[in-house]
């Protein structure tokens, strides 16, 4: 509805109020509204909790009320009076003529850590309206998958103190999805943990009329605990396996906790790729296949049949784990090998297609995650010119990610080249992600949206402007300048009239 205002339901909704995802303010749930309208407003309010403001001109965002610093509300310094701060907008902390943060005012107003995070946020180079974005996805766009994850996360937080329900298994599920086992095994274990297997007791609880007794034990109700642990067949299979597990020990322990404990034990002792984890899951799978064959195909379902199913399951796992990377290389190129040959991964953001390369600008960034200090360096070299003096510049500041610093280094180099009136520009960078953004192959992350737009805009000032992905060794001189700028606060720019020297 928010993305498609032309729909009838969207127009009906707008006739009774604004979208919460447009104004950033929760909808009121009282008043004369139908239950359907209240439900839509309530859903919009829930989604609004997962949104944050992307700072543009700052005129829309209340500094002390809205979430605008990496998805949260910043903390004011202790000497700030809240009666004064409640009316401040983010534009109050932006220099209007330079579109930069007012560093002194930010440091004096906010907590030290929040002040650093604020000054590490990017600002647009032009007048841009503030935007709401979805914080649970790096591009800022909402998807059904991340929306469902957001709702599940809220449910987990709600049940955190009680420790009840299936939410306590979330850390185990993360381990389960990371295991290199058959996908059907992962789904199988997950169904056991959430009590989702169609065992007789569960089917009877859902209103299906059937005999809920175990086909082997006769007088015992068949549930997951019985099938995989306490059944006579299960006990014999576990004892005769290479794991030698006495599954009837501590019968009061639930099947979920029993499985969780053993997988955690084997994974912690053996490490990743534990063969005992594979064997443990294969036995569970073999017991389930044997049970189904006995129930649906009236097979014998004895210990020999179960061992055969376990052996077949292990063979399937070995076939799955032994797939050659070469066979699937055309689907999943190895990360260590480049997708493009050297020199072919580039983006042209200039007015025309370059016909020759007379000069190159090497750019690189340096970033420290703890203090958020950033350095940007760029070095100009003309082909065939043995000039020993460094031509280019470097600068320092704060940045929220290594990618943002790389993009800022590229932007600063282009601004320097524009001031030098250079018509043809070739930039070398070691950031493949930055080049892919400029090639428009993927949507940029929300944290660098304004910087990428600024690079495109300034690129239109050149007859040709090519940004090329190269190996990091080729930009080592620019990296040295960027590192010095980040650590020592080094800052310089070669005079603009350097073009007269290189012509």
Protein Blocks (a to p, Z undefined) as FASTA:
>chain_A
ZZmmmbmklmmmmmnoccfklnopacdfedjddfklmmmmmmmmmmmmmgccddfklmmp
cfklmcceghiacdddfklcfklmmmpcfklmpcfklopacfklmmmmmcfklmmmmmmp
ccdfbdcddddddfkbfnlpacfklmmmmmmmmmmmmmmmnopajklmmmmmmmmmmpcc
dfklmmmmmmmmnopaccfklmmmnopacdfbdfklopaccdfklmmmmpmklmmmmmmm
mnopafkgoklbcfklmmmmmmmmmmmmnoghiaklmmmmmmmmmmmmmmmmmmmnopnk
iaklmmmmmmmmmmmmmmmmmpcfklmmmmmgcfkbcfbdghiaccdfbfbdcfbdfbdc
dddddddfklopacdddddddehiacfbdcddddddddfbfklmmmmmmmmmmmmmmmno
pabdcdddfbfklmmmmnomaccdfklmmmmmmmmmmmmmpfbdcdddddfklmmmmmmm
mmmmmmnopacdddfklmmmmZZ
